[in-house]
Each structure stands twice: as structure tokens, then as C-alpha cells.
Amino acid sequence: MALNLPQISLSVSIRNSLLTSVFLLLAILAGVSVLATMRLSALQDAVESINRDRLPEIRALADLNVDVAHTHLVAIRAALFRRVTD
């Protein structure tokens, strides 16, 4: 009793392997693309959260720095004026 198995030619076998590899590669690329999109979305949410929470504090510190610089400038002008009038 001999078993009659269909003989697949080598070119058909290679073609099937190649198609399987291509589809697997496409599936991997699609998965990486989805994960990258999700990561970028998470990063964008984090940046927006930082802007919303920290930006007012940073602006307040910048305004304070401007006020200190202005006070320093006024003090220098007053010292120079006093020196010129003496």
C-alpha cells in the first residue's frame, strides 16, 4: 500500500514560502506602525499636560526675572545719577 502524496514543485514551494514571509513582514510593519502611532499620541498628551500645568509657573518666573532686572537697572541708574551730581 503506497501512499500517493502530491508532489509540489520546488518553485511552488519557494513561492509559497516567499509569500508567507512577505505577509509576515507586512504584519510586523503594521504592528510597529500602530505602536509608534500610539507612542507619539502618548508623547503629545504628555507635552500638552506639561504645557498646561507648568507653563503658567514658567511665565510667572520669567515675569519675576524681568522685574528683578528692571529693579537692578533702576538701582544702577540711580547710583550713576548720584555720582554725576556729586
CYANA upper distance limits for C-alpha pairs under 8 A (distance plus 0.5 A):
  8 ILE  CA     12 VAL  CA      7.07
  8 ILE  CA     13 SER  CA      7.19
  9 SER  CA     13 SER  CA      6.90
 10 LEU  CA     14 ILE  CA      6.63
 11 SER  CA     15 ARG  CA      6.52
 12 VAL  CA     16 ASN  CA      6.59
 13 SER  CA     17 SER  CA      6.70
 14 ILE  CA     18 LEU  CA      6.52
 15 ARG  CA     19 LEU  CA      6.60
 16 ASN  CA     20 THR  CA      6.61
 17 SER  CA     21 SER  CA      6.62
 18 LEU  CA     22 VAL  CA      6.64
 19 LEU  CA     23 PHE  CA      6.64
 20 THR  CA     24 LEU  CA      6.57
 21 SER  CA     25 LEU  CA      6.56
 22 VAL  CA     26 LEU  CA      6.64
 23 PHE  CA     27 ALA  CA      6.65
 24 LEU  CA     28 ILE  CA      6.73
 25 LEU  CA     29 LEU  CA      6.65
 26 LEU  CA     30 ALA  CA      6.58
 27 ALA  CA     31 GLY  CA      6.72
 28 ILE  CA     32 VAL  CA      6.70
 29 LEU  CA     33 SER  CA      6.55
 30 ALA  CA     34 VAL  CA      6.71
 31 GLY  CA     35 LEU  CA      6.69
 32 VAL  CA     36 ALA  CA      6.51
 33 SER  CA     37 THR  CA      6.64
 34 VAL  CA     38 MET  CA      6.72
 35 LEU  CA     39 ARG  CA      6.65
 36 ALA  CA     40 LEU  CA      6.63
 37 THR  CA     41 SER  CA      6.67
 38 MET  CA     42 ALA  CA      6.75
 39 ARG  CA     43 LEU  CA      6.69
 40 LEU  CA     44 GLN  CA      6.61
 41 SER  CA     45 ASP  CA      6.76
 42 ALA  CA     46 ALA  CA      6.76
 43 LEU  CA     47 VAL  CA      6.72
 44 GLN  CA     48 GLU  CA      6.68
 45 ASP  CA     49 SER  CA      6.60
 46 ALA  CA     50 ILE  CA      6.70
 47 VAL  CA     51 ASN  CA      6.63
 48 GLU  CA     52 ARG  CA      6.55
 49 SER  CA     53 ASP  CA      6.51
 50 ILE  CA     54 ARG  CA      5.94
 50 ILE  CA     55 LEU  CA      7.68
 51 ASN  CA     55 LEU  CA      5.51
 52 ARG  CA     56 PRO  CA      8.12
 53 ASP  CA     57 GLU  CA      8.37
 54 ARG  CA     58 ILE  CA      6.77
 55 LEU  CA     59 ARG  CA      6.62
 56 PRO  CA     60 ALA  CA      6.63
 57 GLU  CA     61 LEU  CA      6.75
 58 ILE  CA     62 ALA  CA      6.69
 59 ARG  CA     63 ASP  CA      6.64
 60 ALA  CA     64 LEU  CA      6.67
 61 LEU  CA     65 ASN  CA      6.62
 62 ALA  CA     66 VAL  CA      6.72
 63 ASP  CA     67 ASP  CA      6.74
 64 LEU  CA     68 VAL  CA      6.73
 65 ASN  CA     69 ALA  CA      6.67
 66 VAL  CA     70 HIS  CA      6.60
 67 ASP  CA     71 THR  CA      6.64
 68 VAL  CA     72 HIS  CA      6.62
 69 ALA  CA     73 LEU  CA      6.66
 70 HIS  CA     74 VAL  CA      6.70
 71 THR  CA     75 ALA  CA      6.67
 72 HIS  CA     76 ILE  CA      6.76
 73 LEU  CA     77 ARG  CA      6.68
 74 VAL  CA     78 ALA  CA      6.59
 75 ALA  CA     79 ALA  CA      6.65
 76 ILE  CA     80 LEU  CA      6.63
 77 ARG  CA     81 PHE  CA      6.50
 78 ALA  CA     82 ARG  CA      6.56
 79 ALA  CA     83 ARG  CA      6.67
 80 LEU  CA     84 VAL  CA      6.67
 81 PHE  CA     85 THR  CA      6.70
 82 ARG  CA     86 ASP  CA      6.67
